[in-house]
Amino acid sequence: MASRGTPSGSQTSLREANAARVLHAVQQHGGITQVELAETTGLSPATVSSIVKQLLVEGSVETRTTIRSGRRATLVTLTRRTGLVVGLHLAVRSLRVLIADVGYEVVAERVLPLPHDHRADTTLDRAALLTVDLLEEVGAGIDEVIGVGVAISAPVDPGSGVVASRGLMRGWEDVAVADVLAARLARPVVADNDANLAALGESRFGGARGATDLIFVRASFGVGVGIVSGGVLLRGPGGLAGEIGHVLVDPQGSICPCGSRGCLHTVVGSDAVLDSLRVSHGPLTLRDVLSLAQQGDPGCRQVLEDAGAAIGAVVANAAVVLNPSLIVVGGEVGSAGDSVVTGVRDALARRVLLNTDGPVSVIRSELGPRAEALGAMAHVLDREGAVTV
């Protein structure tokens, strides 16, 4: 007698499709628990558990015990044998290097402080040497690296990989960062602006998972945004999309490094913040200001609140134009306190947005200082096609 129900061929196809969904979710999100896999894929916990066991036997994934919300959980990652990926963040005053497998499980990390106006050739040499050192520490060779992603605090032309214009990274103009590092490491290298890659990182691994329309506000020594629209990063010709630090906010203001007068950068950049405190506090670093503000220093708190309000006003206008469902705030200043988050929320509250679905959510970055480097890793594994969330 013929059995009733779904034909066995259809059942096999369904199992294969479900296994592919689980594998895709693991690759997209890196380390993810079985409970999170069920939520992400829409499959039942029992189905996910069965598929994970199957993938373990095949050697496609690895599992280990972790803690989520105070409870033991099974973390699923892709097997390391598939290769390693390197994420670099070349910022104004620091270099961060992450090494992970293709499941985005970080196996090594190092942060190196950099001097003011650090030179491109010296810094790229340091980045290459530090990458090789970290690989040796985990017992890996450069030949295991699939590729290197670089996040840099400057606009990057998406076609040429060249730093596109003057800005915070003085002396880096016209430097082909990806080409220089590729020559030093003999591996494929991709480069992009750090706010763009932080947006990508946050949408893959952080609080913006699943959001296809978002703005990532990176408030640090300067300010810029990464824009994801319809699941695609918006770069613009020359990679200049999202440079809100050069939006006019004070027609009678100071001259910006870009050459214009009264840009947002001249009001909220680190030089402006430190200059406003020089009389009352003497010489400080940005890190000093953030630390003192957290300790309750009224002057430092005030300048950060003023900066947050100025950034919020510009981001609120951008929200009217771009209609995001989510705004994520990160960077050293954005992650250090509530000044920027509050500034953006207050500015949005004063605007009548055209979106009638409800207020735009504003959250702080879940990934913190790793957002840019993790996004750079995702950019490596996405380089064969369009960068999508």
Sequence and secondary structure as in RCSB ss.txt:
>XXXX:A:sequence
MASRGTPSGSQTSLREANAARVLHAVQQHGGITQVELAETTGLSPATVSSIVKQLLVEGSVETRTTIRSGRRATL
VTLTRRTGLVVGLHLAVRSLRVLIADVGYEVVAERVLPLPHDHRADTTLDRAALLTVDLLEEVGAGIDEVIGVGV
AISAPVDPGSGVVASRGLMRGWEDVAVADVLAARLARPVVADNDANLAALGESRFGGARGATDLIFVRASFGVGV
GIVSGGVLLRGPGGLAGEIGHVLVDPQGSICPCGSRGCLHTVVGSDAVLDSLRVSHGPLTLRDVLSLAQQGDPGC
RQVLEDAGAAIGAVVANAAVVLNPSLIVVGGEVGSAGDSVVTGVRDALARRVLLNTDGPVSVIRSELGPRAEALG
AMAHVLDREGAVTV
>XXXX:A:secstr
    SS HHHHHHHHHHHHHHHHHHHHHHSSEEHHHHHHHH   HHHHHHHHHHHHHHTSEEEEEEEETTEEEEE
EEE GGG EEEEEEE SSEEEEEEEETT  EEEEEEEE  TT  HHHHHHHHHHHHHHHHHHTT  GGGEEEEEE
EESS B TTT BB S SSSTT TT BHHHHHHHHHSS EEEEEHHHHHHHHHHHHSTTTT SSEEEEEESSSEEE
EEEETTEE   GGG TT GGGSB  TTS B TTS BSBHHHHHSHHHHHHHHHHHH S  HHHHHHHHHTT HHH
HHHHHHHHHHHHHHHHHHHHHH  SEEEEEHHHHHHSSHHHHHHHHHHHTS  S  S   EEEE SSGGGHHHHH
HHHHHHHTTS  B 
